[in-house]
Amino acid sequence: MGDKWTLLTITALASGPLRFTAVHEQVVGISQRMLSQTLRALTRDGLVTRTAYPEVPPRVEHALTSLGRSLSEAVEELVRRVRGHQSDVVRNRNEFDQAPTANTANPPNV
């Protein structure tokens, strides 16, 4: 559950059931294959349901289960914290990258 695609997929499904294409549009950068694997894993873990409707053309929707919704709440809090400290992270990265020892491969003496 800790990889970025899982978290982004859960975030996309937090607003309600979505078809595969809609999830793919919301999770920027994910390949169709990776999204398919992620949705399958989330379904296996009991975080997402997959509902196939007997229509022509076939329609399949993915939705968070109650367990998935509870995880979604925690993910949303994590996203809020990241957004709230994003400028701090960027500043720290810039300071690190500008430090003279940032690009050296000298291990510390132990």
C-alpha positions as CSV (number, residue, x, y, z in Angstrom):
1,M,0.0,0.0,0.0
2,G,3.0,2.3,0.2
3,D,3.8,2.9,-3.5
4,K,2.8,6.1,-5.2
5,W,0.4,4.5,-7.7
6,T,-1.7,2.9,-4.9
7,L,-2.0,6.2,-3.0
8,L,-2.8,8.2,-6.1
9,T,-5.4,5.6,-7.2
10,I,-7.1,5.6,-3.8
11,T,-7.1,9.4,-3.9
12,A,-8.8,9.3,-7.4
13,L,-11.5,6.9,-6.2
14,A,-12.2,8.9,-3.0
15,S,-14.8,11.0,-4.9
16,G,-16.8,8.0,-5.9
17,P,-17.0,5.0,-8.3
18,L,-15.1,5.5,-11.6
19,R,-14.5,3.6,-14.8
20,F,-11.0,2.5,-15.6
21,T,-10.6,5.3,-18.2
22,A,-11.6,8.0,-15.7
23,V,-9.2,6.7,-13.1
24,H,-6.5,6.6,-15.8
25,E,-7.1,10.3,-16.6
26,Q,-6.9,11.3,-12.9
27,V,-3.7,9.4,-12.1
28,V,-1.3,11.3,-14.2
29,G,1.7,9.3,-15.5
30,I,0.4,5.8,-14.8
31,S,0.4,3.3,-17.6
32,Q,-2.7,1.3,-18.3
33,R,-0.8,-1.9,-17.4
34,M,0.3,-0.4,-14.0
35,L,-3.2,0.9,-13.3
36,S,-4.7,-2.5,-14.0
37,Q,-2.2,-4.1,-11.7
38,T,-2.8,-1.5,-9.0
39,L,-6.6,-1.9,-9.2
40,R,-6.3,-5.7,-9.1
41,A,-4.0,-5.5,-6.0
42,L,-6.4,-3.1,-4.2
43,T,-9.3,-5.4,-5.0
44,R,-7.4,-8.4,-3.7
45,D,-6.7,-6.4,-0.5
46,G,-10.3,-5.5,0.0
47,L,-9.8,-1.8,-0.5
48,V,-11.6,-1.6,-3.9
49,T,-14.6,-3.3,-5.5
50,R,-14.9,-4.0,-9.2
51,T,-18.5,-4.0,-10.5
52,A,-19.1,-5.2,-14.1
53,Y,-22.5,-4.3,-15.5
54,P,-24.1,-6.6,-18.2
55,E,-24.4,-3.9,-20.8
56,V,-23.3,-3.4,-24.4
57,P,-20.7,-2.0,-24.4
58,P,-19.6,-3.5,-21.1
59,R,-19.2,-1.1,-18.2
60,V,-16.9,-1.7,-15.3
61,E,-16.7,0.6,-12.3
62,H,-14.2,0.6,-9.4
63,A,-15.1,2.0,-6.0
64,L,-13.5,2.2,-2.6
65,T,-14.9,-0.2,0.1
66,S,-15.4,0.9,3.6
67,L,-11.9,-0.2,4.4
68,G,-10.6,1.7,1.3
69,R,-12.5,4.8,2.4
70,S,-10.9,4.7,5.9
71,L,-7.5,4.5,4.2
72,S,-8.5,7.3,1.9
73,E,-9.0,9.6,4.9
74,A,-5.5,8.9,6.1
75,V,-4.1,9.4,2.6
76,E,-6.0,12.8,2.4
77,E,-4.3,13.9,5.7
78,L,-0.9,12.9,4.3
79,V,-1.6,14.9,1.1
80,R,-2.6,17.9,3.2
81,R,0.6,17.7,5.2
82,V,2.8,17.3,2.1
83,R,1.1,20.3,0.4
84,G,1.5,22.4,3.6
85,H,5.2,21.7,3.8
86,Q,6.0,21.6,0.1
87,S,7.9,24.9,0.1
88,D,10.0,23.7,3.0
89,V,10.9,20.5,1.1
90,V,11.9,22.5,-2.0
91,R,14.0,24.9,0.1
92,N,15.7,22.0,1.8
93,R,16.5,20.3,-1.5
94,N,17.9,23.4,-2.9
95,E,20.1,24.0,0.1
96,F,21.3,20.3,0.0
97,D,22.0,20.5,-3.7
98,Q,24.0,23.7,-3.3
99,A,26.2,22.4,-0.4
100,P,29.7,21.6,-1.5
101,T,29.5,18.0,-0.2
102,A,26.1,17.2,-1.7
103,N,27.5,15.4,-4.7
104,T,30.5,13.6,-3.1
105,A,30.5,9.9,-2.5
106,N,32.6,10.0,0.7
107,P,31.0,7.7,3.3
108,P,31.1,8.9,6.9
109,N,33.9,7.5,9.1
110,V,32.4,4.9,11.5
